Amino acid sequence: MSADQAKHRVVIIGSGFGGLFSAKAFKGRDDVEVTLIAKTTHHLFQPLLYQVATGILSQGEIAPPTRDILHRQKNATVLLGEVNDIDAEAKTVKASVLNQEISVPYDSLIVAAGAGQSYFGNDHFAEFAPGMKSIDDALELRGRIFGAFEIAELTASRGEPVGDLLTFVVVGAGPTGVEMAGQIAELSRRVLKKDFTHIQSEKARVVLVDAAPQVLPPFGEKLGDKAEKALGKAGVEVILGAMVTHVDEFGIEMKFKDGKTQRIGSIAKIWAAGVSASELGKTLSEQTGAELDRAGRISVKPDLTLPDHPEIFVVGDMINLDHLPGVAQVAIQGGKHSAKTIKARLKGKPDPGDFKYFDKGSMATISRFNAVLSMGKFKLSGILAWFGWLVVHLAYMTGFRNRLTATLHWMMSFIGKDRSERTTTMQQIFAREALERVPGGMAALIDDPADVAAQVESRRKELEEHAAEESRLADSGSRGAS
Ligand SMILES: Cc1cc2nc3c(=O)[nH]c(=O)nc-3n(C[C@H](O)[C@H](O)[C@H](O)COP(=O)(O)OP(=O)(O)OC[C@H]3O[C@@H](n4cnc5c(N)ncnc54)[C@H](O)[C@@H]3O)c2cc1C
């Protein structure tokens, strides 16, 4: 047996907080071979996605390459691939990228595939109200937000009323929704004020909607009230107790508890409500019998393993354990705990036992110099909480270069009135939708471009014939009427 074969093979799925921190925990271990598989090439710092969407930070600052982060870790291999199957009996993980398939065997498996956006069964809302889970989402939203101001300026330049073009609706008053709404308000009232000729950007209407009776429910009533007042001061209109029942190109519809309904016209809508765990939870549930909850999260044993499979660990947003929240620290600490258990086993020591989450508190910014912070019984709001937010986010950001450039961008945005990351392109806004419409998706384009071209051509001919037929009918109809 070669030296390499004697190594314990740890496969990690996901390069988010759970995946990255568990991989790092094996640094320096010659007896372990780590393979990290993720469907993106970067580690994404999701808490700052809203700053990419509102032009404060660049995508590179919050999404450094995983390969670069781990390049000094000699026992780690990073592979790009979307995991589509896990065989718990054969102990293999299957992944593919652009029709390139791989099958990776493991001795221990750590699954940290996170969660996606949930539209509570209304997935068609996504087309008109993108969520905020990925770099693609943030760039698309950046395009839609800045694009709305452009369209309003164009309309006003023709002397026409701007109407709802400057109404922004954010659905979901959790930390993401609050931060997003606060930043759009700040953008319109501070940053863009000087940039337009025909519109007054500061008159933009920013609406935050939630079915819950308060903003930031996990922060408690007192901080929720403070946050709501601060949002009001920043220019955000908060509508609570309103369930969003319909979303289309031109607005949203809400239903209140008393049955009344209301429509808000808006072309720029952002969905920040609800998460649904990775589909891999379902695969693991089918294989191990572990239960799934309504959000698709898998019930793990207290040590984060699955029933009858002590070699499979699940961490982070995918798990259902003791009502743990879907926050970065649960994923980080879970990843480290899993690695610790594997390392103890390799040394022949007893398992460290149950996962004990240490709650380091949560925080959300409302506007510049204003945030709320909740740490057990300790609650704080205002500028001190904002500095707390700044320090924590800098500490957890990956890489010195990113910390440095983010600090510069924050100074420019919060002390000055500048936002240097405002670039958007039509491709960023629409290319994803266009690709999704290609028969077979991007993989088909690479695999068999001629076939895709033929299908597109045939569809074009079909549409042209349809249009010609419609115009013939309209023509004969109008002649008949005259
Ligand atoms: C907009 C936003 C703001 C947030 N703000 C905060 C905050 O302020 N504070 C806080 O503590 N938490 C915050 N969170 C939550 C926090 O980011 C998550 O709890 C944390 O990222 C969970 O880590 P994870 O490792 O479980 O999953 P993720 O970080 O989501 O990582 C999942 C990884 O799995 C990969 N993946 C998924 N499916 C597959 C597959 N099939 N094959 C291969 N790879 C796959 C993904 O590409 C990704 O690399 C926020 C989340 C969002 C979306």
The ligand as a Tripos MOL2 file, in Angstrom:
@<TRIPOS>MOLECULE
LIG
   53    58     1     0     0
SMALL
NO_CHARGES

@<TRIPOS>ATOM
      1 C1        -27.6210   37.8660    2.4040 C.3       1 LIG1
      2 C2        -27.2060   37.1150    3.6350 C.ar      1 LIG1
      3 C3        -26.8000   37.7950    4.7700 C.ar      1 LIG1
      4 C4        -26.3970   37.0980    5.9070 C.ar      1 LIG1
      5 N1        -25.9880   37.8050    7.0190 N.ar      1 LIG1
      6 C5        -25.5050   37.1320    8.0830 C.ar      1 LIG1
      7 C6        -24.9690   37.8370    9.2000 C.ar      1 LIG1
      8 O1        -24.9670   39.0690    9.2360 O.2       1 LIG1
      9 N2        -24.4660   37.1120   10.2320 N.ar      1 LIG1
     10 C7        -24.4520   35.7460   10.2130 C.ar      1 LIG1
     11 O2        -23.9490   35.1370   11.1550 O.2       1 LIG1
     12 N3        -24.9710   35.0630    9.1860 N.ar      1 LIG1
     13 C8        -25.4930   35.7140    8.1220 C.ar      1 LIG1
     14 N4        -25.9910   35.0210    7.0570 N.ar      1 LIG1
     15 C9        -26.0610   33.5610    7.1340 C.3       1 LIG1
     16 C10       -24.7240   32.9080    6.8740 C.3       1 LIG1
     17 O3        -24.1300   33.4550    5.7200 O.3       1 LIG1
     18 C11       -24.9510   31.4210    6.7280 C.3       1 LIG1
     19 O4        -25.5070   30.9440    7.9280 O.3       1 LIG1
     20 C12       -23.6530   30.6760    6.4310 C.3       1 LIG1
     21 O5        -23.1210   31.1050    5.2090 O.3       1 LIG1
     22 C13       -23.8960   29.1740    6.4020 C.3       1 LIG1
     23 O6        -22.7240   28.5270    6.0890 O.3       1 LIG1
     24 P1        -22.7490   27.1280    5.3370 P.3       1 LIG1
     25 O7        -21.3370   26.6880    5.2310 O.co2     1 LIG1
     26 O8        -23.7250   26.2340    5.9900 O.co2     1 LIG1
     27 O9        -23.3570   27.4510    3.9190 O.3       1 LIG1
     28 P2        -22.8780   28.4770    2.8070 P.3       1 LIG1
     29 O10       -21.9950   29.5150    3.3600 O.co2     1 LIG1
     30 O11       -24.1210   28.8860    2.1140 O.co2     1 LIG1
     31 O12       -21.9970   27.5840    1.8410 O.3       1 LIG1
     32 C14       -22.5510   26.5630    1.0620 C.3       1 LIG1
     33 C15       -21.4980   26.0890    0.0900 C.3       1 LIG1
     34 O13       -21.9440   24.9000   -0.5300 O.3       1 LIG1
     35 C16       -21.7970   24.9900   -1.9300 C.3       1 LIG1
     36 N5        -22.8060   24.1180   -2.5050 N.ar      1 LIG1
     37 C17       -24.1380   24.1610   -2.3670 C.ar      1 LIG1
     38 N6        -24.7160   23.1210   -2.9960 N.ar      1 LIG1
     39 C18       -23.7150   22.3950   -3.5310 C.ar      1 LIG1
     40 C19       -23.6540   21.2130   -4.3170 C.ar      1 LIG1
     41 N7        -24.7450   20.5320   -4.6550 N.pl3     1 LIG1
     42 N8        -22.4520   20.7880   -4.7190 N.ar      1 LIG1
     43 C20       -21.3260   21.4390   -4.3960 C.ar      1 LIG1
     44 N9        -21.3130   22.5720   -3.6520 N.ar      1 LIG1
     45 C21       -22.4910   23.0310   -3.2150 C.ar      1 LIG1
     46 C22       -21.9790   26.4820   -2.2150 C.3       1 LIG1
     47 O14       -21.4170   26.8350   -3.4470 O.3       1 LIG1
     48 C23       -21.2090   27.0620   -1.0360 C.3       1 LIG1
     49 O15       -19.8410   27.0600   -1.2980 O.3       1 LIG1
     50 C24       -26.4150   35.6920    5.9170 C.ar      1 LIG1
     51 C25       -26.8320   34.9990    4.7730 C.ar      1 LIG1
     52 C26       -27.2230   35.7080    3.6470 C.ar      1 LIG1
     53 C27       -27.6640   34.9620    2.4220 C.3       1 LIG1
@<TRIPOS>BOND
     1     1     2 1
     2     2     3 ar
     3     2    52 ar
     4     3     4 ar
     5     4     5 ar
     6     4    50 ar
     7     5     6 ar
     8     6     7 ar
     9     6    13 1
    10     7     8 2
    11     7     9 ar
    12     9    10 ar
    13    10    11 2
    14    10    12 ar
    15    12    13 ar
    16    13    14 ar
    17    14    15 1
    18    14    50 ar
    19    15    16 1
    20    16    17 1
    21    16    18 1
    22    18    19 1
    23    18    20 1
    24    20    21 1
    25    20    22 1
    26    22    23 1
    27    23    24 1
    28    24    25 2
    29    24    26 1
    30    24    27 1
    31    27    28 1
    32    28    29 2
    33    28    30 1
    34    28    31 1
    35    31    32 1
    36    32    33 1
    37    33    34 1
    38    33    48 1
    39    34    35 1
    40    35    36 1
    41    35    46 1
    42    36    37 ar
    43    36    45 ar
    44    37    38 ar
    45    38    39 ar
    46    39    40 ar
    47    39    45 ar
    48    40    41 1
    49    40    42 ar
    50    42    43 ar
    51    43    44 ar
    52    44    45 ar
    53    46    47 1
    54    46    48 1
    55    48    49 1
    56    50    51 ar
    57    51    52 ar
    58    52    53 1
@<TRIPOS>SUBSTRUCTURE
     1 LIG1         1 GROUP 0 **** ****
